[in-house]
Amino acid sequence: MSEHNSVGIVSPQTAHFDAPLALACGKTLNEFDLVYETYGELNAEKTNAILICHALSGHHHAAGYHSESETKPGWWDTCIGPGKPIDTNVYFVVSLNNLGGCHGSTGPTSINPETGKLWGPDFPQVRVADWVNSQAALADRLGIDIWAAVIGGSLGGMQAMQWSVQYPERLKYCLIIASAMDLSAQNIAFNEIARQAIQSDPNFCAGHYREQDTNPSQGLALARMVGHVTYLSDDAMANKFGRDIRSGSIEHNIDQEVEFQVESYLRYQGSQFSTAFDANTYILMTRALDYFDIAADFNGDPVKAFATTKAQFLVVSFSTDWRFSPRRSREITNALIAANRPVSYAEIEAAEGHDAFLMPIPRYLDVLKAYLGRIAEDLL
Amino acid sequence: MSEHNSVGIVSPQTAHFDAPLALACGKTLNEFDLVYETYGELNAEKTNAILICHALSGHHHAAGYHSESETKPGWWDTCIGPGKPIDTNVYFVVSLNNLGGCHGSTGPTSINPETGKLWGPDFPQVRVADWVNSQAALADRLGIDIWAAVIGGSLGGMQAMQWSVQYPERLKYCLIIASAMDLSAQNIAFNEIARQAIQSDPNFCAGHYREQDTNPSQGLALARMVGHVTYLSDDAMANKFGRDIRSGSIEHNIDQEVEFQVESYLRYQGSQFSTAFDANTYILMTRALDYFDIAADFNGDPVKAFATTKAQFLVVSFSTDWRFSPRRSREITNALIAANRPVSYAEIEAAEGHDAFLMPIPRYLDVLKAYLGRIAEDLL
């Protein structure tokens, strides 16, 4: 681990909930666990709490290290820590693994208490609204009536947005980063390709791969490869790999073994992911993305949805992000303006595509730091 | 069939070549077949011949119908026919299936005469330069010393470009549509995902699926789905599908069966393709795309490559094409200008993405018609 500006060693905690959770799909979870981490201290007035919502393949471990020997910190360590934009000297930060996840919260890899067997593919299709309800239950448990801010990027931004509509009294600020009010057909298509890759892997076994002691690794790796390419910009890939060849040259290669650097990189990324992530969870998370539509309960009008909110908003996008393009963030901003809600919008020049929301891009960090400084001035 | 402006019923022909063809990879094809179609009449001076080069999944059947009962004409029937931009009242049009293809020309689905067995995955990795050599052999066979024009879109555009460098004396005009001087890392990455999808299908059998009487249909379908999504623009998909759901609504769906129109469309496209195309050919074609680099033999300098050419050029791109973006076509145009070659460039506003090059977009057809009219004035 590296000590510099780090929250240091952190330990995940588990909250068990016995009260049934009614889900948007019509089913009910009678009990569930949420695994979460906290960074910083909750103040006496409980006014400094920030909720971090994770994206497709994220989890609760957003900052710090789980042990002295860990070399990689949590997934948003660039933003969360003492003196960092989400300053743990100021804020009490809560980060959880969502329901349906595969990092400790109840999901397809958990045992269904009613059957004594793995949930597997039978875990209910949770949606963004369900996550927000479960996060509200966690807030209750932690004694947090009102979040100073709910923050998320990508699918996490959808959760932040949903919070503002679903619990308008329970958050003061809402930070929506690299997100959209709903997925485009193109995004749904890429998600469907990922699901098809997993489901057509013979080791998927209709989702019961764990009982068969196997894993749809090839399908999951393919799904990750598709995701990975689409989260990067064309420029970012060009800068990172160009047309570099692993060895030799195209022109002097007699057999078919020419291999570009980008190919071996992708295969490595896919293979790593396929051993670390659960296939049923991946399917569930992409479905939650597909189904999200902030305006669905408002006759398709996002202005009506946002008119019910009470938070102040920051919307952030990245210039080369083509899966959640600046245009989609401007749609959010424009709907908020039309709904007469206070909103700031920052479009960050960045070569990194959708992945930029996880990167330490100076202007991005500056925007977050300034905005969170303003929240502290307002609330603390 | 529809008679309107059609070349009518056409019959493919096969040309057999006995002279060995030395390939860029170092191997030699001792004999091969090319299947081709022709439309219009070769004039006495043999000055009105046009070569059409096909793209990744294309073939020789570019225009007209194979029978009265055929409902869909050849793949570029919008452009080729009497009175159409490539006017068969004026030009003699030649369209072939490339070496390595799966529509009649020698390729992985052919018998290797030296072994008496299917070529399968052992068919040599042909490259764009090899195709051009084989097309030159076909030109010799047809008595065509000089093409009035060589025309192609996408991978076909690479062949047209290569013709101008490899046989500068054998073409007067070169039309390069929605193409690039080499593939970007992102494009190589999408091709690699397609190959991985095919190769990780257990029915691929290391390429020997035909001997095993099976087919990697799932992998090939996935590969096609990836291609299909990336050939369309985000806008085109939004216009075509939006977030339409096949039946019912997301909000009132109790189980996990919500399905967007775009999903069933993609699955249908993938499944259709997987029964009509050969997996080894798909891998070979994507490799040919990846390996193409017009500047490779010129120290990486495309200006030096184009300085050796003698043709006049038309370069065309489409505004929403993100796999072969207008930027890539401007690079071709700028290199031609720097090489002091005569070039016209048209950037067509079109919502259809890369697929636009196959579509009847009025300004696109107008540009082609005007340019081919100019060629006729010049040569005929």
Chai-1 contact restraints between the chains, C-beta under 6 A:
chainA,res_idxA,chainB,res_idxB,connection_type,confidence,min_distance_angstrom,max_distance_angstrom,comment,restraint_id
A,C25,B,I254,contact,1.0,0.0,6.0,A-B,restraint_1
A,G26,B,I254,contact,1.0,0.0,6.0,A-B,restraint_2
A,Q125,B,Q256,contact,1.0,0.0,6.0,A-B,restraint_3
A,S184,B,D234,contact,1.0,0.0,6.0,A-B,restraint_4
A,S184,B,A238,contact,1.0,0.0,6.0,A-B,restraint_5
A,A185,B,M237,contact,1.0,0.0,6.0,A-B,restraint_6
A,A185,B,A238,contact,1.0,0.0,6.0,A-B,restraint_7
A,A185,B,F241,contact,1.0,0.0,6.0,A-B,restraint_8
A,A185,B,V262,contact,1.0,0.0,6.0,A-B,restraint_9
A,Q186,B,D234,contact,1.0,0.0,6.0,A-B,restraint_10
A,Q186,B,M237,contact,1.0,0.0,6.0,A-B,restraint_11
A,I188,B,F260,contact,1.0,0.0,6.0,A-B,restraint_12
A,I188,B,V262,contact,1.0,0.0,6.0,A-B,restraint_13
A,A189,B,V229,contact,1.0,0.0,6.0,A-B,restraint_14
A,A189,B,V262,contact,1.0,0.0,6.0,A-B,restraint_15
A,A189,B,L266,contact,1.0,0.0,6.0,A-B,restraint_16
A,E192,B,E263,contact,1.0,0.0,6.0,A-B,restraint_17
A,E192,B,L266,contact,1.0,0.0,6.0,A-B,restraint_18
A,I193,B,M225,contact,1.0,0.0,6.0,A-B,restraint_19
A,I193,B,V226,contact,1.0,0.0,6.0,A-B,restraint_20
A,Q196,B,L222,contact,1.0,0.0,6.0,A-B,restraint_21
A,A197,B,L222,contact,1.0,0.0,6.0,A-B,restraint_22
A,S200,B,Q218,contact,1.0,0.0,6.0,A-B,restraint_23
A,P202,B,P202,contact,1.0,0.0,6.0,A-B,restraint_24
A,Q218,B,S200,contact,1.0,0.0,6.0,A-B,restraint_25
A,L222,B,Q196,contact,1.0,0.0,6.0,A-B,restraint_26
A,L222,B,A197,contact,1.0,0.0,6.0,A-B,restraint_27
A,M225,B,I193,contact,1.0,0.0,6.0,A-B,restraint_28
A,V226,B,I193,contact,1.0,0.0,6.0,A-B,restraint_29
A,V229,B,A189,contact,1.0,0.0,6.0,A-B,restraint_30
A,D234,B,S184,contact,1.0,0.0,6.0,A-B,restraint_31
A,D234,B,Q186,contact,1.0,0.0,6.0,A-B,restraint_32
A,M237,B,A185,contact,1.0,0.0,6.0,A-B,restraint_33
A,M237,B,Q186,contact,1.0,0.0,6.0,A-B,restraint_34
A,A238,B,S184,contact,1.0,0.0,6.0,A-B,restraint_35
A,A238,B,A185,contact,1.0,0.0,6.0,A-B,restraint_36
A,F241,B,A185,contact,1.0,0.0,6.0,A-B,restraint_37
A,I250,B,Y291,contact,1.0,0.0,6.0,A-B,restraint_38
A,E251,B,A296,contact,1.0,0.0,6.0,A-B,restraint_39
A,I254,B,C25,contact,1.0,0.0,6.0,A-B,restraint_40
A,I254,B,G26,contact,1.0,0.0,6.0,A-B,restraint_41
A,Q256,B,Q125,contact,1.0,0.0,6.0,A-B,restraint_42
A,F260,B,I188,contact,1.0,0.0,6.0,A-B,restraint_43
A,V262,B,A185,contact,1.0,0.0,6.0,A-B,restraint_44
A,V262,B,I188,contact,1.0,0.0,6.0,A-B,restraint_45
A,V262,B,A189,contact,1.0,0.0,6.0,A-B,restraint_46
A,E263,B,E192,contact,1.0,0.0,6.0,A-B,restraint_47
A,L266,B,A189,contact,1.0,0.0,6.0,A-B,restraint_48
A,L266,B,E192,contact,1.0,0.0,6.0,A-B,restraint_49
A,Y291,B,I250,contact,1.0,0.0,6.0,A-B,restraint_50
A,A296,B,E251,contact,1.0,0.0,6.0,A-B,restraint_51
